Amino acid sequence: MTASEAITLTQNAVTLTLIVSAPLLLVAMVVGLLISLFQAITQIQEMTLTFVPKIVAMMLTLLFLSSWMITKLVDYTHELITSIPNIIH
């Protein structure tokens, strides 16, 4: 395996990680922003108010997008495993 092949494998893994985790991170960011805005407007400073809606929103996101995430990961793993003979030469 050459250095460029190793770099390509690493880039593909990092890209897939970003693609798979992006929906969860975006949902958490949007919900956090909305809750912070709500807290600033109403001046309610309850600590649990920030965590519970984020957890619920992220669980709903996982519920709807988990099949897509698993498909992406399985496809990448299948591609990686089938390319092992080409990597080891």
Secondary structure as GFF3:
##gff-version 3
##sequence-region A 1 89
A	DSSP	alpha_helix	3	42	.	.	.	ID=ss1
A	DSSP	alpha_helix	48	82	.	.	.	ID=ss2
A	DSSP	alpha_helix	84	87	.	.	.	ID=ss3
###
